[in-house]
C-alpha cells in the first residue's frame, strides 16, 4: 500500500466490511430456513441460490449506495503485462493436482484403477461452463469486494489473509452441512463430516492466500475466476466420479480438492510464491 486512506474512508470501509460479513455469513442459514419453511427440501435450488448470489448482491449494493465505489472492483481484464499470470491461473490446479496425486500414489494412498485420461478430460470440459458461471458470483464477492476492502483496513498480509479466509470459509459451512451431503463428501474424500468440515475451512483459509495474491498481482478478479473455475471442474470430479480411489482412512491426508492436509501444504507453498511475485512486481514498479 503506497498511501494511507483517510479516517473517513477507514470508518466507512470498516462499517461496510462488517455489514458484508454479517450478511454473507447469514445467507446460507437463511437459504436453508427458506427451504424448510417453504417445504422446499435442501437438495433443491432456492436456498443454495440465495447462498451463492447474496454475497455479490450485497457487494454491489455497498459499492453503489454505501460509498465504496468501483475503483478497486477488479472488473477489467488487465491483460497488459499479465499474460503469463493468466496462463498460471489456468494451469495452477492441474499442476498442483497432478503433483498431489503423484505423491499420494507413490505412497499408496490413492489408486488409479478407473483412471482414463479421455474420460477425465471430457468430464473436465463439461464442468467448465457451470463452474465459470458460479465463480463469477463467488469471486467478485470475495476477491472483487472483501479482499480489497480488508486491504484498506489492514496493512498486514497475514492478517488480511486470515480475515478474508475465515469469512470465506465460514460462508461455506451451511453449504457443506445442508447442500453438499454426507454421501458426496464420503465419495470425494473418504472422510466424515467431523473431519471434513474443519479441515475444509482451514484449507479455504490457506487457499485464500493464492486467490487474494493472484487478484492483487494482476489487478483483475478474472484470474481468480479462472483459477476457481478450473479447480471446481477438475478436482471435485476426480474422486466423485470414481477416477481415483482414496485409501480408507487416508482422506484427511490426501484429496484432490481443498479438504486434505496435503492440499493445504501445497497451496500454502503456492500462496507464498505468489506473494513473493506480487511484492517483487510492486518493488520494481515503485
N, C-alpha and C positions, 0 to 999 in steps of 0.2 A: 504494500500500500504506500503510495507516494504522498498523499495528502490526508490530513485528518478531517473527518466530517464535522460539521458544526454541531453544537449541543442540540439544536432543534432537530436536525436530521437524525442524530443518535436517538433522541427520545421518540420520534415518530417511528423510526425503524424498529426500536425495541417493542413499542406498543403493537405494531403490525406483525412482527415475528411471533410474539406471544399469541395474538389472536389467530394467526395462521396455524400455529402449532396446536392450539386447543381444538380448532375446528377439524383439522385433519385427523387428530387422534380420536376424535369422537365419531368421525364419518363412518367407519366400518361397523361400529357398535350400533349406530343409528340405522344403518342399512340392514343389519340383522334384525333389529327391533321391528323395522317396517315389514320385513319378510314375514316375521312371526305374527304381527298384528293383522296383516292383510291375508293371512293364511297362505302366504307365498313361500314355499319351502326354500331353505338356503341354497339348494342346488340350482334354483332359478336365478335370473339375472338382475332383478331390480336392486337388491341390496348391494350386490357386487358392483353394479354400475355406479351407484351413489358413492361407494368407497373409492372407486377409481377416478371419477370425474370431479368430485367436490374439492380436492386439493387444488387443481388447476383453476377451477372457477373462483375459488377463494383468492388465489394469487392474482387473477385478472381483475377482480373487484378491488383488491387492495392497491394494485398499480393504477387503476383508472380513477378511483374515487377516494383513496385514503392517502394520497400524497407520495406513493412510492415511485411513480413514473415508470418509464420504459427503457431508460438508458442502459441498464445492466440486465436486460431480459435475455440477451444471447440469441436472438432470433436470426440474425444474419449468419450466412454460411461461413463467412470469414475464410474463404479458400486460399487467399493470397498468403503465401508463406507457411500454410498449414497442410499442404497436400500430404506430406508424409504422416501427419498425425491422423488424417482421415484413413489412411491405409492401416495404421496401427489400430485404430478404433474398430476396424473390420476384422483384422487378423488376431487381435489380442486373445479373445476367448478360444478360438480354435487352437492356437499355440499352447496356451496355458492348460486347456483341457487335455490336449494330446500329451503334454508333459506329465500332468497328474495321472492320467490313465497308464502311461508307460511306467511310472514309478509304482503305481498300485499293482499293475500286472507283474512287474518284476518281483514284488514281494508276495505274490499270490493272494492279494486282497480282492481282486476282481478277475472275472473270466470273460472271454470274448467268443464263446461258442456260437452265439447267434449274430455276431457282428458281420455286417455286409456293407461295404462302402457305398455301392449304388443305392441301397435302401436307406442308409443314413443320410446320404446327400439328398435323396428325394424327400425324405421327411423334413430335413432341414429347410429346403427351399419352400415346402408347403407351409412351414411355420413362420416364414419371414414377414409376410404381409400383415397377418393379425398381430404379430409381435410388434411390428413397426407402429401400427396404429395405436396400440395400447401404450407404448412407451413414449409417444408424443405427449400424452396426458401426464404420465408419471414424471418424465424427465424435465418437462417445462414447469412442473410444480417444484421439484426438488433442486435441480441444477439451474433452472430458469428463475426461481424465486428464492427459495430458502438459502441456498449456498451463498449467493452474492450478498444477500441481506445480512447473514451471520458474519460475513467477512467485513462488513461495515462496523459491526458491533465488537468483533473480537479480532485483535491484531496478533493472533497466535494460531498457527496452523493446526496444531494438535487439538486444541480446544474447539476450533471450528469443525474439524472432522468429527469430534465426539458429539457435538450438538446436532449437526445435520444427520449423522449416522444413527444416533439414538432415536430422534424423532422419526426418521425414515424407517428404521427397524421396527419401532413400536407401532407405527401405522400398519404394518403387516400382520400384527397379532390377530385381529379379528378375521382377517382373510385366512390365515393358517388354521385357526380354530374352527371356523364355520363354513368356509367355502372350499378349502383345499381338500379336506377329508383324510381320514386315517388310512384308507386303502391306497390312495395316491401317494401319501407320504411314505408308506412302507414299500410301495413299488419303486419309488425313486431313490430311497436312501437306506432301506433296511433298518430304519430307526423307528422308535415310537415317539409320541408327541412330547414326552417328558424330556427327551434329549434334543429332538429336532427343533423345538421352539427356542430354547436359549442359545443353542449353537447357531441356529439360523439368524437370530437377531445379532449375535456377535459378529457373524460373517458379514452381515449388511453394514455394520458399523465400520468394519475394516474395508469392505468394498467401496464405501463412500469416499475413501481417500482417492482411489483411482478415478472414480466418476467426477468428483469435485476437481481434481487436478487436470483431467482432460478438458473439462469445461473452461477452467481458467487458463490453461495452456494455450488454447485456441481462441478463446473469447466467444465460442459458439456452443450452444447446447446440442447441436446436431451430432457432434462427435459422441456425446454421451448417449444420445438416442440410438445411434448406430451400434455402440457397444452393447447396450441393453437389449437391442433387437437380436443381435447375434447370440447373446447369452441365452435368452429365452428360447429361441428357435433351436439352438444346439444342445445345451446342457440338459434341459428338462426331459427331452425326448429320448436321450440315450438310455437311461435306466427305465423310464416309464414304459417305453415301447419294447423293452427287453433286449436291446442291442448289447448291453453289458449286464453282468450279474455281480452284485456285491456280495462278498462272503458274509455269511451270517455272523452278526455281532461286530462287524467292522464298519458299519455305516457311519459311525461317529468319526472315524478316521479318514475315510475316503468317500468321495461322491463327486460326480461331475458338476453339480450345482453348488450354490453358496450355502452349504449345510454340512461341512465337514472341517476337521482340523487341518487337513492337507490344503484344501482350497483357501482357508483363512491365511495360512502361511504364505502360499504362493501369491495371493493378492496383496498381502502386506508388502512383499518384495516389489510387486508391480507398482503399488501406490507410492512407495518411497522412491522408486526410479522415476516415475512421472513427476513427483515433487521436485526432484533434483533437476530434471529437464526444464521444468517451468521456472525455477529460480535462476537457472543459468540463462534462460532466454530473457528474463526480466533484467538481470545484471548486464547483459550485453546491450539491452535497449536503453538502459539508464544513462 
